Amino acid sequence: MAGTNATWAGNALDFLTGRAVAYTAPRSTYLALLLADPTSAAGDGTYDITTMAEVTTPGYARQQVVWTAPAGSPMTTANNSLLFFGPFTADMTAPAQFAALVTSASGTTGQVIYAWPIDDPLQAATNESLQVAAGSLTLNA
């Protein structure tokens, strides 16, 4: 299941209402490419960065996402530039089927904020790069 992590949705409501603030806002966000749906096995609508099946092909690294200013109705923000993954130094053995917005540049610390299914799964060969177009990742409130 793709979409907002249920934990983060609750945290946003707590912040807006002043009830509680569980986390400080991340200063940077990163896009991770995943081989499978990141939804927790608990079935509670949450994502777990420690168990997500991320691409591990040599040449892959999470990419920092810079966002446009929110605008419109509903308020929407989008990635404001093209994101490049690679070039890969080996063939991907399985396609990336999901993308996740996370709070850490690498590793299993941090949080998963949001996830999107990839309509046409992405799989790169040696010396190829994968691209995510500007404006193709959107969040709205």
N, C-alpha and C positions, 0 to 999 in steps of 0.2 A: 504494500500500500504506500503510495507516495503522498507527500504533502507535509504540512507542519507537524513537527514532533509534538505530541500531546503535552509533554512536560514543558516545552517552551511556550506553548499556547497558554497554559496555566500561569506560567511565570509572567507573561506579557500582561495578562489580566491583573495579577497581583501588583505589578508595577504601576499600571494605569490607575488602579483604585487606591494605591498607597497602602494596601494591606501588608505586603511583604516584598522584599527584593531579594531573591535567591542568588542572583548572579550580577556581576557588573557587566556592562555591555562589552562585547568583544571589540577590540580595536581593529582587527583585521578578520576577514573571513576567507575561506579557501574552498575551492571546488575539488572534490574527490570523485574519481570514476570507479564505479562498483560493478562487480560481476553478477550480483544478485540483489534482490529487494532487501533493503537494510532494516525492515521492520523487525522489532524484537520478537523472539520466539514466545514471549509471554502473551502475545496477542493483545497488548494494551495500547497499541498505537504509538509506542515510543521507539526510538532508534538507539542503538548502542554502538558507540564508536569502537569499542573493544572487540566486537564480533562482526563488524561489517566486512564483507568480502571485497576488498579493494584490489584494483589492478596492481600487480607487482612486477610487470615486465620491465627489464632494464631500460632506462631512459624516461620512465614515468615519474612524475612528481606532481603533487597537488599544486594548483595554481591560485594565486591570490585574486580575489574578485573585488573590483571597485564598482560601486553602485551609483546610479543616477539619483538625483534628488526626487523624493516622492512627489507625485503629481496626479491629478485626475480624480475621478470618482467611479469606483473606489480608488483610494490612494494606492499607487503602484510604483514600484522601483524595479529597475532592470540592470543587468550587467552593462557597463558603458563601453566595454572594449572587447575585442576578439581575444579569446583565451586559446593558448597553444599547449598541447601536451606532446612532449617528445622533442626531437625525433627519438623514436624507439630504437634501441640497439639490438633488439631481437624481435622475432615475430610474437605478437600476442597470441596466446594459445586459446583464449576464450574472449568473446566480445564483452565490452562494457555495456550493461543494460540499464544502469541507473547512475545518477549523479547525486552527490550529497554536498550540501553546504555545511562546512565544519569550522570550528574555531581554532584549529591548530594546523600548522604548516606540514606536519608529518607525525607519525606515531599514533598511539592509542590514547593519549591524554586529550582532554577537551571534550566538546559536545557536538552532536549532530543537530543542526538547527532545522534543516528542511531537506527533502529529497524529491527528485523528479525521475520519472521513468524516461528512458531514451527511446523515442519513437522508432528509430532505425538504429539498432545496436551497432556500436562502433568497434572495429577491430583493425589495428594497424599492423603492417608488415615492417620488417627491418628498414630503418632509415626513413620511415614515414612519420608524420605528425598527425594528431587529431586536433580538430578545431571546434570551438563553441562560438557561434556568431554573437556579436554584440546585440543586446536586446533580447536574446533568446531565453534567458533565465529571468523569470519575473516573480515578484512577491507582492501581494496586495493585502490591504487591511481595510 
